[in-house]
Amino acid sequence: MGILQRFKAKLNYGLGVCYEIGKYMEQDINEAIKYYNLAVEQGNTNAMCNLGVCYMRGNGVAQDTAKAVELYTKAAELGNQGAQNNLGACYKDGIGVEQDFAKAFEWFTKSAEQGYAIAQFNLGNCYGVAQDYAQAVKWFEKAAKQKHSGAQFALGLYYAAGQGVAQNYRKAVEWFTLASEQGHAEAQYNLGICYEQGLGVAQNSDKAFEWTAKAAEQGFAEAQNNLGYRYQSSKGVALDIEKSAYWYTKAAEQGHALAQSSLGGFYFDGRGVEQDYQKAVYWLTKAAEQGNTGAQCNLGVCYKNGNGVEQDYKKAVEWYTKAAEQGDATAQYNLAICYANGQGVAKDNEKCTEWLTKAAKQGYASAQATFKNIFDNFLKLAEQGNMQAQFNVGNCYKDGLGVAKDKQKAAEWYAKAARQGSAEAQNRLNDMEQG
């Protein structure tokens, strides 16, 4: 290609850029496409890359990912680092081409070795996925030195976790700060955590709130949920339930399960928002379907009492069970009551005792109070010589159900039951002796 042709190609490419972004002239994507095509015909690789991006996004042309890959490939093979990176991304994600991680790695490497920061960041991620953390850090550092905020944030995470480098919270804070100052929302949130917990920096609640708020205002859901909690619990800020509801809503609308659960609770109680059981059920369901145990338990309450939904004991039991199986003590207690009363499920004293025991062992007050009454009844029968009651009293002392834990007294009651022929009690004694 002669000097004049290269100049014309560069000129047409430049005109395409100016029309695309509206620099020096009115923005006009159709004109941009026209000049990019002229420059492509003249062999300009930057125009090939930019036109490929237009086809990838459907910007000024019908979206055609295969055409985008074709243009990226042509430019990449001619050494264009941006096109090499974009082609790597296509192979990584299987866009416009069959997914091929080896080829993605190959093109990211070609681009990264030319100093292209985005490719260096992408290559760092590839090494991270492969758990070669030292290589990941190497490429993140190259990109970070070029002020790539994603790479700066990644380095912060690696220093915080001690992956590929010695753990160093001070270094983590340095990199989080650099990324945060460039507006990286997740880095801002993590920097807030460092200030809140005094990790790598002096603890500073004001700074923690400041950076968390910056992340939240950019739409980072975790930070929005955090602000909701802060305003709800007056942590670092004055109590403000309405602001709490506002930030929980922002996070909930992005699918944040904990925020959805909290917002559902607000609608149920009428805190920070007008009481609305139907909205409570809506948000609790969203959170419950993501596995949030608090929401599952509270949704069970809604179905049991008919709050915002038609009363349905079976549905209540379903949601209590989901939460109970994940260890939620309130749900375990509520489920025990359902088995005791035959609500939504057949009466089953054994199941009732099983779930009541699980809740009581976690210190759930209502379950412990129930066991106190049960223990008193067992003790009366045991003192009258009832073998099964003696065994049950032993269990209560052993597990601290309705009475303070006392291994010695547990053994005494197991021994009384064993002397009357209780094999279960003898087995418990044997286990205690071996333990």
C-alpha positions in Angstrom: 0.0 0.0 0.0 1.4 3.3 -1.1 1.8 6.3 1.2 -1.1 8.2 -0.5 -3.4 5.2 -0.2 -2.5 4.8 3.5 -3.2 8.5 4.1 -6.6 8.2 2.4 -7.4 5.1 4.4 -6.5 6.8 7.6 -8.5 9.9 6.7 -11.6 7.8 5.9 -11.2 5.9 9.2 -10.8 9.2 11.1 -14.0 10.6 9.4 -15.8 7.4 10.4 -14.8 7.9 14.0 -15.8 11.5 14.0 -19.3 10.7 12.5 -19.7 7.8 14.9 -19.0 9.8 18.1 -20.1 13.2 16.9 -16.7 14.9 17.1 -16.2 18.0 15.0 -19.5 17.2 13.2 -23.0 16.1 13.8 -23.2 12.5 14.9 -24.3 10.3 12.0 -23.9 6.6 12.2 -24.8 6.0 8.5 -22.0 8.3 7.4 -19.7 6.6 9.9 -20.5 3.2 8.3 -19.8 4.7 4.8 -16.4 5.9 5.7 -15.5 2.8 7.6 -16.3 0.7 4.6 -14.1 3.0 2.4 -11.3 2.6 4.8 -11.7 -1.1 5.0 -11.5 -1.4 1.3 -8.3 0.6 1.5 -6.9 -1.9 4.1 -7.1 0.1 7.3 -7.2 -2.4 10.2 -8.6 0.1 12.7 -11.6 0.6 10.4 -12.0 -3.2 10.1 -12.1 -3.4 13.9 -14.6 -0.5 14.3 -16.9 -1.8 11.6 -16.7 -5.2 13.2 -18.0 -3.6 16.4 -20.8 -2.0 14.5 -21.9 -5.4 13.1 -21.5 -7.0 16.6 -23.8 -4.4 18.2 -26.1 -3.8 15.2 -25.1 -0.1 15.3 -25.9 1.5 11.9 -26.1 -2.0 10.2 -28.2 -5.1 10.8 -26.6 -7.1 13.6 -24.4 -9.8 12.1 -22.0 -11.5 14.5 -20.5 -13.7 11.8 -19.6 -10.6 9.8 -18.1 -9.0 12.9 -15.9 -12.1 13.4 -14.9 -11.9 9.7 -13.8 -8.3 10.1 -12.0 -8.9 13.4 -10.2 -11.9 12.0 -9.0 -9.9 8.9 -7.7 -7.1 11.1 -6.3 -9.5 13.8 -4.3 -11.4 11.2 -2.8 -8.1 10.1 -1.7 -7.4 13.7 -4.4 -5.1 15.0 -4.4 -5.4 18.8 -7.9 -4.3 19.3 -9.3 -6.7 16.8 -7.1 -9.5 18.3 -8.7 -8.8 21.7 -12.2 -8.7 20.3 -11.7 -11.9 18.4 -10.5 -13.5 21.6 -13.7 -12.4 23.3 -15.8 -13.9 20.5 -14.0 -17.3 20.8 -14.3 -17.1 24.6 -18.1 -16.5 24.6 -18.9 -18.4 21.4 -20.3 -15.2 19.7 -20.3 -15.4 15.9 -18.1 -18.4 16.1 -17.9 -21.8 17.8 -16.7 -21.4 21.4 -13.0 -22.2 21.6 -11.1 -21.3 24.7 -7.7 -22.2 23.3 -8.2 -19.8 20.4 -9.5 -17.2 22.8 -6.3 -17.5 24.9 -4.2 -17.4 21.7 -5.7 -14.1 20.5 -5.8 -12.5 23.9 -2.1 -13.3 24.2 -1.2 -11.8 20.8 -3.0 -8.6 21.7 -1.7 -8.5 25.3 1.9 -8.9 24.2 1.4 -5.8 22.0 0.5 -3.9 25.2 -3.2 -3.7 24.8 -4.5 -3.2 28.3 -8.0 -4.7 27.8 -6.4 -7.9 26.4 -3.9 -8.0 29.3 -6.9 -7.9 31.7 -8.7 -10.6 29.8 -5.6 -12.7 29.7 -5.2 -12.3 33.5 -8.8 -13.5 33.9 -7.9 -16.6 31.7 -5.0 -17.4 34.0 -7.2 -16.8 37.0 -9.8 -19.3 35.8 -6.9 -21.8 35.1 -5.8 -21.1 38.8 -2.4 -19.9 37.6 -2.6 -17.0 40.0 1.0 -15.8 39.6 0.5 -15.4 35.8 -2.8 -13.7 36.4 -1.2 -11.2 38.7 1.5 -10.6 36.1 -0.9 -9.6 33.4 -3.2 -7.7 35.7 -0.2 -5.6 36.8 0.6 -4.8 33.2 -3.0 -3.6 32.6 -3.3 -1.9 35.9 -0.1 0.2 35.2 -2.0 1.4 32.1 -4.9 2.5 34.5 -7.2 -0.3 33.6 -9.7 -0.1 36.5 -10.9 -3.7 36.2 -7.3 -4.9 36.5 -6.6 -2.6 39.4 -9.7 -4.0 41.2 -8.6 -7.6 40.4 -5.2 -6.9 41.9 -6.9 -5.6 45.0 -8.9 -8.9 45.3 -5.7 -11.0 44.7 -3.8 -9.1 47.4 -6.7 -9.4 49.8 -7.0 -13.1 49.2 -3.3 -13.8 49.0 -3.6 -15.5 45.5 -0.5 -15.3 43.4 1.0 -12.9 45.9 1.5 -12.7 49.6 -1.6 -11.5 51.4 -1.3 -7.8 51.9 -4.4 -5.7 52.8 -2.5 -2.5 52.5 -1.7 -3.3 48.9 -5.3 -4.4 48.3 -6.4 -1.0 49.6 -4.0 0.8 47.3 -5.3 -1.0 44.2 -9.0 -0.7 45.3 -8.4 3.1 45.8 -6.9 3.5 42.3 -9.8 1.7 40.7 -12.4 3.5 42.9 -11.0 6.9 41.9 -11.7 5.9 38.3 -15.3 5.1 39.2 -15.1 1.3 39.5 -18.3 0.5 41.5 -17.3 -2.9 42.9 -13.9 -1.5 43.9 -15.6 1.3 45.7 -17.8 -1.2 47.6 -14.8 -3.3 48.6 -12.8 -0.2 49.6 -15.8 0.7 51.8 -15.5 -2.8 53.5 -11.8 -2.2 54.1 -12.5 1.1 55.8 -15.4 -0.4 57.8 -13.3 -3.4 59.1 -9.9 -1.6 59.3 -8.3 -3.9 56.7 -5.1 -2.4 55.4 -6.2 1.0 56.5 -7.3 2.7 59.7 -10.9 2.0 60.5 -13.1 4.9 59.4 -16.9 4.6 59.4 -17.3 7.9 57.5 -15.0 6.7 54.7 -16.7 3.4 54.7 -20.1 5.0 54.2 -18.7 7.4 51.5 -17.3 4.7 49.3 -20.3 2.4 49.8 -22.6 5.3 48.8 -20.6 6.0 45.7 -20.9 2.4 44.6 -24.6 2.3 45.4 -25.3 5.5 43.4 -23.7 3.7 40.4 -26.2 0.9 40.7 -24.0 -1.7 42.4 -26.7 -3.9 44.1 -24.5 -5.2 47.0 -23.7 -1.6 48.0 -27.4 -0.6 47.7 -28.4 -3.5 50.0 -25.6 -2.4 52.4 -27.0 1.1 52.5 -30.4 -0.2 53.1 -29.1 -2.1 56.1 -27.1 0.9 57.4 -30.1 3.1 57.4 -32.3 0.4 58.9 -29.8 -0.3 61.8 -28.4 3.3 62.1 -24.9 1.9 61.4 -22.7 4.8 60.6 -25.7 7.0 59.7 -28.9 8.3 61.5 -31.8 5.8 61.5 -33.9 6.5 58.4 -36.4 3.7 57.5 -37.6 5.4 54.4 -34.1 5.7 53.0 -33.6 2.1 54.0 -36.6 1.0 52.0 -35.4 3.2 49.1 -32.1 1.4 48.8 -33.5 -2.0 49.5 -35.9 -1.4 46.6 -33.0 -0.4 44.3 -31.1 -3.6 45.1 -34.2 -5.8 45.1 -35.1 -4.6 41.6 -31.7 -5.9 40.4 -32.5 -9.4 41.9 -30.5 -9.1 45.2 -32.1 -11.8 47.3 -31.3 -10.4 50.8 -32.7 -7.0 49.7 -35.8 -8.6 48.4 -36.3 -10.4 51.7 -35.8 -7.2 53.7 -38.1 -5.2 51.4 -40.8 -8.0 51.7 -40.5 -7.6 55.5 -40.9 -3.8 55.2 -44.1 -4.2 53.2 -45.4 -6.8 55.6 -44.8 -4.5 58.6 -45.5 -1.2 56.9 -42.0 0.1 57.7 -40.7 2.8 55.4 -43.5 2.0 53.0 -47.2 1.7 53.1 -48.2 -1.7 54.4 -49.1 -4.0 51.5 -49.3 -7.8 52.1 -49.5 -8.5 48.3 -46.2 -6.6 47.7 -44.7 -8.3 50.7 -45.6 -11.7 49.2 -44.2 -10.6 45.8 -40.8 -9.7 47.2 -40.6 -12.6 49.6 -41.4 -15.0 46.8 -38.6 -13.4 44.7 -36.1 -13.9 47.5 -37.5 -17.3 48.5 -37.1 -18.7 45.0 -33.4 -17.8 45.2 -33.0 -19.8 48.4 -33.2 -17.1 51.0 -34.2 -18.8 54.2 -35.7 -15.8 56.0 -37.9 -15.1 53.0 -38.9 -18.8 52.7 -39.9 -18.8 56.4 -41.8 -15.5 56.2 -43.5 -16.6 53.0 -44.7 -19.7 54.9 -46.2 -17.4 57.5 -48.0 -15.5 54.8 -49.5 -18.7 53.4 -50.4 -20.0 56.9 -52.2 -16.8 57.9 -53.5 -15.8 54.5 -51.6 -12.5 54.4 -51.5 -11.3 50.8 -52.4 -14.7 49.5 -55.2 -17.2 49.9 -54.6 -19.2 53.1 -52.9 -22.5 52.2 -51.4 -24.6 54.9 -49.7 -27.0 52.4 -47.9 -24.1 50.8 -46.9 -22.9 54.3 -45.4 -26.3 55.1 -43.6 -26.3 51.7 -41.9 -23.0 52.4 -41.2 -23.8 56.1 -39.6 -27.1 55.0 -37.3 -25.4 52.5 -36.1 -23.0 55.1 -35.9 -25.5 57.9 -33.8 -27.9 55.9 -31.3 -25.1 55.4 -31.1 -24.6 59.2 -33.5 -21.7 59.8 -34.6 -22.1 63.5 -37.8 -20.1 63.2 -38.9 -22.2 60.2 -38.0 -25.4 62.1 -40.2 -24.3 65.0 -43.1 -23.3 62.8 -42.8 -26.6 60.9 -42.9 -28.5 64.2 -46.1 -26.7 65.1 -47.6 -27.7 61.8 -46.8 -31.4 62.5 -48.2 -31.1 66.0 -51.5 -29.6 64.8 -51.8 -31.4 61.5 -51.8 -28.2 59.5 -50.9 -28.7 55.9 -49.5 -32.1 56.8 -50.6 -35.2 58.7 -50.1 -35.1 62.4 -46.8 -36.6 63.3 -45.4 -36.4 66.8 -42.0 -37.8 65.8 -41.6 -35.2 63.1 -42.8 -32.5 65.5 -40.2 -33.6 68.1 -37.5 -33.8 65.4 -37.9 -30.2 64.2 -38.6 -28.8 67.6 -35.3 -30.4 68.8 -33.4 -28.8 65.9 -34.8 -25.4 66.7 -34.2 -25.7 70.4 -30.5 -26.8 69.8 -30.0 -23.5 68.0 -31.3 -21.6 71.0 -34.7 -20.7 69.6 -36.6 -19.4 72.7 -40.1 -20.7 71.8 -38.8 -24.2 71.1 -36.8 -24.2 74.3 -39.8 -23.0 76.3 -41.9 -25.8 74.7 -39.2 -28.3 75.7 -39.2 -26.9 79.3 -42.9 -28.0 79.5 -42.1 -31.3 77.9 -39.1 -31.9 80.2 -41.2 -31.2 83.3 -43.7 -33.8 82.1 -41.0 -36.3 81.3 -39.4 -35.7 84.7 -42.6 -36.5 86.6 -43.1 -39.7 84.8 -39.4 -40.6 85.1 -39.5 -40.1 88.8 -42.4 -42.5 88.9 -40.2 -45.1 87.2 -41.3 -44.9 83.6 -38.4 -46.3 81.5 -39.1 -44.3 78.3 -39.5 -41.1 80.3 -36.2 -41.7 82.0 -34.5 -42.2 78.6 -36.2 -38.9 77.4 -35.0 -37.0 80.5 -31.5 -38.3 79.7 -31.8 -36.9 76.2 -33.0 -33.5 77.5 -30.0 -33.3 79.8 -27.6 -34.4 77.1 -28.8 -31.9 74.5 -29.9 -29.1 76.8 -33.5 -29.3 75.8 -35.7 -27.6 78.3 -33.0 -27.7 80.9 -29.3 -26.8 81.1 -26.9 -29.3 79.6 -25.6 -31.7 82.2 -23.7 -34.8 81.0 -23.6 -36.3 84.5 -27.4 -36.1 85.0 -27.9 -37.4 81.5 -25.8 -40.4 82.3 -27.7 -41.0 85.6 -31.1 -41.1 83.8 -29.7 -43.2 81.0 -28.4 -45.6 83.6 -31.9 -45.8 85.3 -33.5 -46.5 82.0 -30.8 -49.1 81.0 -31.3 -51.0 84.3 -35.0 -51.4 83.3 -33.9 -52.9 80.0 -33.7 -49.9 77.6 -31.2 -50.8 74.9 -31.3 -47.2 73.5 -30.3 -45.9 76.9 -27.4 -48.4 77.2 -26.2 -47.4 73.7 -26.2 -43.8 74.8 -24.2 -44.6 77.9 -21.7 -46.5 75.8 -21.4 -43.6 73.4 -20.8 -41.2 76.3 -18.1 -43.5 77.8 -16.3 -43.7 74.4 -16.6 -40.0 73.8 
